[in-house]
Amino acid sequence: MDYELAGAGGTMIRIVFQTLLLVVSTLQIFTPMIAAQETDPEPIKPALLVIDVQNHYIAMMDPDDESKAPQMINGAIWLFRQNDLPVIRIYHTDPQWGPPTDSEAFQFPATINIEETDPQIIKNYPSAFVKTDLQRVLEDREVNTLFLCGLSATGCVLATYFGALEREYDVFMIEGALMSPETVQTKMIEDVLDSVGWSSMNMILRGAKN
């Protein structure tokens, strides 16, 4: 978890360096796989992962991200529902430090338009794939493409992004729907990982219905 990384310039440099290393390593591993997939494309079957947008963690995010990202998160949720595509809510808790699953701190704020019928995943590790049922939930719905939003862009969202790549999903971060302890971190992740904006996401989801 990096929800307490606000501030230090040295920490920011380390995050950038580590992220770039991960990106380069991942591209080296997955470029041959991506090339092979391009010759035999599968139908797009997307799902939206709304990651850790919980009261406990939102308070640790940059106020600028906190004020803007929820609107885009709700926009993404709306777009997926309009296309009858799954929205999956991801929650984080630490067995020792919490927040307790029965607490208000654990919950998403009421302003985030999730529903009780949306599949719920509770995780104890940064990646939503580690020791959870997420992959089974995705396989049951034949999902092969993931869109990620939530927090933090430099922590659990990033870990889930690479977890998805390792499991051979096509995966996108959603521009404007991410939060970090510092807005500059969010912008860096969006730029380095070539996140998708509203228009591109809408076009991809419309294609998934055809």
C-alpha positions in Angstrom: 0.0 0.0 0.0 1.2 3.5 -0.7 -1.7 5.5 0.6 0.6 7.4 3.0 3.2 8.5 0.3 2.1 12.1 0.2 4.8 14.7 -0.1 8.5 13.7 -0.3 10.3 14.5 -3.6 12.5 11.5 -3.1 9.5 9.2 -2.8 8.1 10.6 -6.0 11.4 10.0 -7.9 11.4 6.4 -6.5 7.8 5.8 -7.6 8.5 7.1 -11.1 11.6 5.0 -11.5 10.0 1.9 -10.2 7.0 2.4 -12.4 9.1 2.9 -15.5 11.0 -0.3 -14.7 7.8 -2.2 -14.4 6.5 -0.8 -17.6 9.6 -1.6 -19.6 9.8 -5.1 -18.1 6.2 -5.8 -18.8 6.5 -4.6 -22.4 9.5 -6.9 -23.0 7.5 -9.8 -21.7 4.2 -9.2 -23.3 5.0 -7.7 -26.7 5.3 -11.1 -28.5 2.0 -12.1 -26.9 0.3 -8.9 -28.0 1.6 -9.3 -31.5 0.2 -12.9 -31.6 -3.2 -11.7 -30.4 -3.4 -9.0 -33.1 -3.4 -11.7 -35.7 -6.3 -13.5 -34.1 -8.5 -11.0 -32.3 -11.1 -12.1 -29.8 -14.4 -10.3 -29.3 -14.1 -7.7 -26.6 -15.8 -8.6 -23.3 -15.1 -5.8 -20.9 -15.7 -5.3 -17.1 -15.1 -2.2 -14.9 -13.1 -2.5 -11.7 -13.9 0.2 -9.2 -10.9 -0.1 -6.8 -10.7 1.0 -3.1 -12.9 4.1 -3.3 -13.5 3.8 0.4 -14.0 6.4 3.0 -10.8 5.4 4.9 -8.5 5.9 1.9 -10.2 8.8 0.1 -9.1 11.0 2.9 -5.4 10.2 2.1 -5.7 11.3 -1.5 -4.8 14.7 -3.1 -7.8 17.0 -2.6 -7.7 17.9 -6.4 -8.0 14.2 -7.3 -10.6 13.7 -4.6 -12.8 16.5 -6.0 -12.6 15.5 -9.7 -12.2 11.7 -10.0 -15.6 10.7 -8.5 -17.5 12.3 -11.3 -15.5 10.4 -13.9 -15.8 7.2 -11.9 -19.6 7.6 -11.8 -19.5 8.4 -15.6 -17.6 5.1 -16.2 -20.1 3.2 -14.1 -23.0 4.8 -16.0 -21.4 3.9 -19.3 -20.9 0.3 -18.4 -24.5 0.0 -17.1 -25.8 1.5 -20.4 -24.0 -1.2 -22.3 -25.1 -4.0 -19.9 -21.5 -4.7 -18.9 -20.3 -5.8 -15.4 -19.2 -3.3 -12.7 -17.1 -5.0 -10.0 -16.4 -3.2 -6.7 -13.1 -3.9 -5.0 -12.4 -3.2 -1.3 -9.2 -3.2 0.6 -8.7 -4.1 4.3 -5.6 -5.1 6.2 -6.1 -8.0 8.7 -4.2 -6.1 11.4 -4.9 -2.5 10.6 -8.3 -2.5 9.0 -10.6 -0.8 8.3 -13.1 -3.3 9.7 -15.4 -4.6 7.1 -18.4 -3.6 9.2 -17.3 0.0 9.6 -18.3 3.1 7.7 -14.6 3.7 6.9 -14.6 0.5 4.9 -17.6 1.5 2.7 -17.6 3.5 -0.5 -19.2 6.9 -0.1 -22.8 7.2 -1.0 -21.9 9.5 -3.9 -20.3 6.6 -5.8 -23.0 4.9 -7.8 -22.2 1.3 -7.0 -25.1 -1.2 -6.3 -25.5 -4.1 -4.0 -25.9 -6.4 -7.0 -22.4 -5.5 -8.3 -20.0 -8.3 -7.5 -17.8 -7.5 -4.5 -14.2 -8.5 -4.0 -12.4 -7.9 -0.7 -8.6 -8.0 -0.8 -5.7 -7.9 1.7 -3.0 -7.3 -0.9 -2.4 -4.4 -3.4 -3.4 -6.5 -6.4 -7.1 -7.4 -6.6 -6.1 -10.7 -8.0 -4.0 -12.0 -5.1 -5.8 -14.5 -2.9 -9.3 -13.3 -4.0 -12.1 -14.7 -6.3 -11.6 -11.9 -8.9 -10.3 -14.1 -11.6 -13.2 -16.6 -11.1 -15.7 -13.8 -11.2 -14.2 -12.6 -14.5 -14.1 -16.1 -16.0 -17.7 -16.7 -15.1 -18.6 -13.6 -17.1 -16.1 -14.5 -19.9 -14.4 -11.1 -19.4 -11.2 -10.6 -21.3 -10.8 -6.8 -21.1 -10.6 -4.7 -18.0 -11.0 -0.9 -17.3 -9.6 0.3 -14.0 -10.6 3.3 -11.9 -10.2 4.3 -8.2 -7.2 4.6 -5.9 -4.4 4.8 -5.6 -3.0 5.1 -9.1 0.5 4.4 -7.7 -0.6 1.6 -5.4 -3.5 -0.8 -5.7 -4.7 0.3 -9.1 -1.2 -0.1 -10.5 -0.7 -3.5 -8.8 -4.0 -4.7 -10.2 -3.1 -3.4 -13.7 0.0 -5.5 -13.7 -1.8 -8.4 -12.2 -4.3 -8.2 -15.1 -1.4 -8.2 -17.7 0.2 -11.2 -16.0 -3.1 -13.1 -16.5 -3.3 -12.0 -20.1 -6.2 -9.6 -19.9 -6.3 -6.5 -22.0 -6.3 -3.7 -19.5 -6.8 0.1 -19.5 -6.7 2.8 -16.8 -9.4 5.4 -17.2 -8.1 9.0 -17.5 -9.6 11.3 -14.9 -11.0 8.5 -12.8 -7.9 7.8 -10.7 -6.7 9.3 -7.4 -3.3 9.4 -5.7 -1.7 11.0 -2.6 -0.4 13.7 -5.1 -2.0 14.7 -8.3 1.3 14.7 -10.1 1.5 10.9 -9.4 -1.9 10.4 -11.0 -0.9 12.4 -14.1 2.4 10.4 -14.4 0.6 7.1 -14.3 -2.0 8.2 -16.8 0.7 9.4 -19.2 3.1 6.5 -18.8 0.4 3.8 -19.2 -1.5 5.7 -21.9 -4.9 5.7 -20.1 -8.1 6.0 -22.1 -10.5 8.9 -21.9 -14.3 9.0 -22.2 -14.5 9.0 -26.0 -12.1 6.1 -26.5 -13.8 4.1 -23.7 -17.2 4.8 -25.2 -16.1 3.6 -28.6 -14.5 0.4 -27.2 -17.7 -0.4 -25.2 -19.9 0.2 -28.2 -17.8 -2.1 -30.2 -18.1 -4.8 -27.5 -21.9 -4.8 -28.1 -21.6 -5.5 -31.9 
